[in-house]
Amino acid sequence: MLVATEKDVLRCAHVGGVVDVSARHRWIRINGSPVLVRPDALGRSITGCPMVGATTKPCTSTVTVDTGYSQFVRIDGSAMGLNTLSGFTDGVPPMSVLYSITSNYQSWVSER
C-alpha cells in the first residue's frame, strides 16, 4: 500500500466533491508533500459535491475514517495514512456516502 500525502486527491462517491485534506505535521514529506497521519482526513470540508436538490444534501464534510491507516508505521505517535484511506461523508442518506483517494500524488513509497 502506498503512503498517502497532502497532495493526494480525495473525493466523495458523487465524483465531484473534493476533500480539503491538510497534514497536521510538516516534517515528513514525499517529493515535498507532507505525509498524512491520523486524524488528518477526519472532519475535513468537501467542496463541489454535485448532489444538490430539494430532497438531498451535498457532501460538505468527512465524518468518519474507516480504513487507510497503517497498523505498523507511526509518525510522532500517529498512524501513517495509506492510499486505502476511506470513510463516510455527511451526505444523504446518513452514513452511506463514501469518500476515498481517487488519485495518488506519489507512486514509489509504500508501507512494505
RAMODA-V976301 format. One record per helix or strand. SS is the DSSP state (helix for helix, strand for strand). FROM is the first residue (numbers start at 1). TO is the last residue. If there is no record, write none. Layout:
# RAMODA-V976301
SS/FROM/TO + SS/FROM/TO
This chain:
# RAMODA-V976301
strand/2/3 + strand/5/5 + strand/9/12 + strand/18/19 + strand/29/30 + strand/33/35 + strand/37/37 + strand/45/47 + strand/61/62 + strand/67/75 + strand/78/89 + strand/98/103 + strand/110/110
